[in-house]
Amino acid sequence: MAYALKSVARPGRLPSLPVTIALAVLALGAAGVSFLLGPSHLSASALVLGLVQGHGFAAVIARDIRLPRALLALFVGAALGASGAALQGLFRNPLAEPGVTGVTSCAGLGAVVALYFGWTGTSLMFLPGFAIGGALVAAAILYALSRSGAGTMALVLAGVAVASLATALTALALSMAPNPYAMSEMVMWMLGSLNDRTPADLYFAAPLVAIGMGLLLSAGRGLDALTLGEEAAHSLGVDVHGIRRRIILGVALATGAATAAAGAVSFVGLVVPHLLRPLYGHEPSRLIVPSALGGAALVAAADVAVRLIAPDGQLLLGVLTAMIGAPFFIWLIFQLRGAP
């Protein structure tokens, strides 16, 4: 209830529209820089002409390699940022996010299962389908715990347990991989990467992320009512169970699609909403869109950073976001416990 009281008592302090515009510009700027980076060393004018003209070497690089990677970074970050803001509002738990709650790990496990059994060679839909199914399982477990009255710490511990189990099963599949190619694919899903993404990855991920985020946005007002407690939300005429179902399905679709495209990229949904909450206030409905934009900017910037730090591709996206997010998570726990 303390988190709910803070949600009502601390409104946003800055005008939200200029900040939202700045986040959008930052995200597009980071994606633009990502589009310009690559081993081919083509100039910006050559890449732009390649997009417009649609033929030649520059067109292949721009359309089939650079643009899908830059746009996927935006979609993946937006999915994780919005999902984190929605989960924190749903559970009234500032520690909730797709990675911490096990949603990302279970989505990665689903993708690994599809890769392990070779089903991705049968149909491209198996990979996102299994990733979304894994995310839905994790979200449903947390939903059931929240309905049974589990507290904040119990939900966090349950999320850690689910994530650990999914990671262990993923490691088991990795150790029993039938060939080196399957092993390398599984490692990519465990660590997270946007290397070698294609337009097909974008075409599959983008609609699912958009649908998932649409569900999250449609539940925004209901999430605001839930910050006052379930009884108060019921008294206001809010369909609490319907709101929960929409959030769980939206998070599963968005996070599952993002994981199918980029692997397990953790902590984006934890870091971004907390950085933006002092600027927007604590109402979940006001935080979903800014968190999506902030997540898009963070993932696009991180993807630029991994290529600048390690041009040989040895540093992966999920590793960098974990290096940023894990210390932030520890600091947040100390803050919540009132430690100096």
Sequence and secondary structure as in RCSB ss.txt:
>XXXX:A:sequence
MAYALKSVARPGRLPSLPVTIALAVLALGAAGVSFLLGPSHLSASALVLGLVQGHGFAAVIARDIRLPRALLALF
VGAALGASGAALQGLFRNPLAEPGVTGVTSCAGLGAVVALYFGWTGTSLMFLPGFAIGGALVAAAILYALSRSGA
GTMALVLAGVAVASLATALTALALSMAPNPYAMSEMVMWMLGSLNDRTPADLYFAAPLVAIGMGLLLSAGRGLDA
LTLGEEAAHSLGVDVHGIRRRIILGVALATGAATAAAGAVSFVGLVVPHLLRPLYGHEPSRLIVPSALGGAALVA
AADVAVRLIAPDGQLLLGVLTAMIGAPFFIWLIFQLRGAP
>XXXX:A:secstr
 HHHHHHHH B  S HHHHHHHHHHHHHHHHHHHHH STT   HHHHHHHHHH  SHHHHHIIIIIHHHHHHHHH
HHHHHHHHHHHHHHHHT TT  TTTTTHHHHHHHHHHHHHHTTGGGT TTHHHHHHHHHHHHHHHHHHHHHHTT 
 HHHHHHHHHHHHHHHHHHHHHHHHT SSHHHHHHHHHHHH   TT  HHHHHHHHHHHHHHHHHHHHTHHHHHH
HTT HHHHHHTT  HHHHHHHHHHHHHHHHHHHHHHH    SHHHHHHHHHHHHHBS HHHHHHHHHHHHHHHHH
HHHHHHHHH TTS S HHHHHHHHHHHHHHHHHHHHTT  
